[in-house]
Amino acid sequence: MNSGTMMLNIETTFLLFLGFFIIATFYSSVGFGGGSSYLALLSVFAFSFFFIRSNAIICNILVVSGSTFLFYKRGLFSMKSFSPFIITSIPMAFIGAQFKLNEKVFFILLGITLILSSFSLFYQAVQKNVPKSKIYPTYMSYFLGGGIGFLSGLIGIGGGIFLSPLLNHLNWGKPIKIAALTAFFILVNSISGLIGLLVSGSLELSWMTTVVFMVAVLLGGQLGVRFSLKKASPSAIRIGTACLVILVGLRILINKSFY
């Protein structure tokens, strides 16, 4: 594990704290961890992409743990239907996290991921009528879990932004059941990805800075889970977040692809 020695000034620290807090609040309110947006925010500053991946995945774990616990308490977990996704996603996220990507390739993948994330959020916001659930062969769950798990570990996210809209589009189950699976999927993939970073020697942290991020997402995550859905329209939150994310994604793609 690499331990960074970077010191941030008070203004930058406050801006990052506020940014992480807002991201955690918004994403936790709609059942996601916010990993892609943590990556985007950190990429604006002069951090190495190993530092960016490491901190984003830790914050992802903290935020989504609260959502997972609440879904579990409400009896929405079904290990029989969840396990095919998880069995393949855990090892593939571990493998993906061990790839040491070229920095330019990493940021291009990040930009694409952010744009797909925005489409994902927008799709969920405008979806009105939910058709009856369909039954799919089990091998499809293994395939989806493994593929998304690998991509999640590679980039440093939990994968919920891919899994949730895909399962909703396929009418895999009731929205609340998909939300519960997505939260659990993000959690186990993020943990597996974090272990992969540690094993490969790519985990890069600056503990004082990382603690600031952790406190911000803990507070924001709790606020989002407990209050945001009651105080604001989930669709409005998704649309607003989607607009912001797509702008950041396009900015990263333009800056990193042509310079």
N, C-alpha and C positions, 0 to 999 in steps of 0.2 A: 504494500500500500504506500502510495506517495502522499506525503503530508505537505500541503502548500504553506508558504510563509507570507502570502499576500496580505497586505493590510489595506483596508478601505477607509476612506475619510468618512466623516459623520454624515455628510449629505448623501453620498452614494449608498451607504449602509441603510439610511432611512428610506431612500427610494426603492431599494431592493426589498426591504422589509415590507413596505407598503404594497409593492407589486406582487410579492408572494402571498401576502395576506388576501388581496383582492382575487387573485387567481384561485387560491384554495377555497375561498367563499363561493365563488361562482361555480366552479367545477363540482365541488362536493354537493351543492344544492341540486345538481342534475345527475348525480351518481358517478361522476368521473373523478380521477385523481389530479389531473392537471399537468401531467408530466410533459406533454408537448409544449405547453405554454411556459413552463419553468425553463425548458431548454431554450425557447425563443428569447425570453427575457435575459437570460445569462449570456446569450450569444451577442447581445448588444454591447456588453462590456468585454474587456480584454482578458477573458478567462480562457484557459486551454479547454479543448473539447473533452478531454478526460475529466477535468473538474466539472464541466457542465453536465456530462452524463451521470457522474457519481452523485452529485447533489440533487439533480432532478429526480433520480430514482429513489433516493432516501425520502425526499419530500412526498413523492407519490405514495410510498408505503404509509407514511404517517397520516395523510389525508384519507386514504381509502380504508384504513383500518376501522375508522369510526362508522363508515357506511356499512362495511361488512358485518360489524358487530350488531348494528341495528337490524339488518335484514335477518341475521341469525336469531335474534331475540323474537322476531315476529314470525318465526317458523317458516321462512320462505326458502330455506336451503333444501335442496334435493340432491344428495350426493350421487344417487343413481343416474340422474340426468346430467349432473355437472362433471362427473369424473372423466368421461371420454375427452372433454376439452382440456381438463387439467393434466391428465396423464401424459399427454404429448406436449403440452405447452411448457411445462416446467423444465424438462431437459433441453428443449429447443431454445428457450429463453436463456438458459445457462450457456449454451453453445454460442448463441448470437452475441452475448455480452463479451465473449472472449476475443471477438474479432477487433483488431486494432486498425480502425479505418483511417484512411488518409483524411486529413482535415477538410479538404474541399469536398470530397465524396460525402463525408458526414453531414456537412451543412446543406448540401444539395438534397440528401435524403430527408433532412429535417424540414427543409422548406416544402418538399412534396408532402411530407406527413402532416404539416400544419394546414396545408390547403385541403387535403383529404379530411382532416379533422373538422375544418369549418363546414365542409359539405355534410359531414356526419351530423354535426349539431343542427344545421339548418334543416336537414331531412327530418330529424326527430321533432323539430319545432313545428313544421307544417303538416306532419302526419295527423290526419283526423280520425278516420274510421279504421279500427283495427280488425282485419279479417280473422276468421276462425283459425286456430293454430293447426299446423300441419305436422305430420310425423315423417321424419327423415331417417334414412339408414344410419346406424351408429358410426360406420366408417367415415361418414361426412364430418361428424363432430371431431373425430381424431385428426382428420386432415386440416380442418379449420383451426383447431387448437394449436397444432404443431406449427402451421404456417404463420399464424399471427404471433405465436410465442417467439419464434425465431426473429421476426421483424421487430418485436418489442425489445428483446434483449440487444439487438444490433444498434438500435437508435437510443435506447434508454428510457422507454416509456412502459406503461402497463398493458397497452393493447386494447383498452376498452373502446377507444374512439373508432377502432375497426370492427370489433366484435359486435357491439351493441346495434349499430345501424344495419349490419349484415343480418343478424338474427331477427331484427324487426322486419326487415325486407322479406326474409324467408318465412315469416310468421311461425317462428320456432316455438313460441309460447306467449303467455300473457306478458304485457310490458313490465309488470312488477317482478315477474319471474326472471325475465331477461336482465332487468336492472340488478337483481340479486346475484345472478351468475356473473355479470360484468364486473361488479365490485370484487367478488371473490377471485375472478380471473386476473384482474389488475393486481390484486394483492400478491397472489402466489407467483405471478410472472415477475413482478418487481423484486420480490425477495430472491427469486432464482437468478435474475439478472444481476442483482447486487453481489451475490455469491460468485457469479461468473467474473465480474469485474475484480473482485478480491483475489480469486485464484490466478487470474491472468496478470496480476500486478498493475492493473489499469485504474484501480480505485484511487482517486486523487481528492483529498479533502484539506481544507484549511479550517481547523476545528472552530475557531471563534466565528468565522464567517458562516460555517455550516450550522452552528447553533442558532445564529440569527434567523437563517432560513427556516429551521425546524420550529422555532417558537412562532414565527409568522404563520406557517401552514397549520400548526396545531390549533391556533386561535381561529384562523379563517375557516379551517375544516369543521370545527365544532359549530361555529356560527352558521355556516352553510347548511350543515346537516339538520340542525335544530330549528332554525328560524327562517331561512330564505324561502323555502317552499311555501311557508305560511304567509309571508309578507309580500312576495312578488310572483308574477306569472313565470312558471318554468319556461314557457315558450319564448317570452320576451328575453329572459336571461340567455337562452340558447342562441337566439338570433343576434343579440348584442355581442355575445362572446364570439360567435362565428364571424361577424364582420371584422372584429379586431384581429382574430387569429389569421384570417386570410390575408389581411394587409401585411402583417408581420411575415407570414410565409412567403409572400411575393417579394417583399423587401430582401429577405435572406437569399432567395433564389437569384434575384437580379445582382445583388452585391457579390455573392460567392461564386456565381457561375461565370461572370464576365470580368472579374478582377483577380 
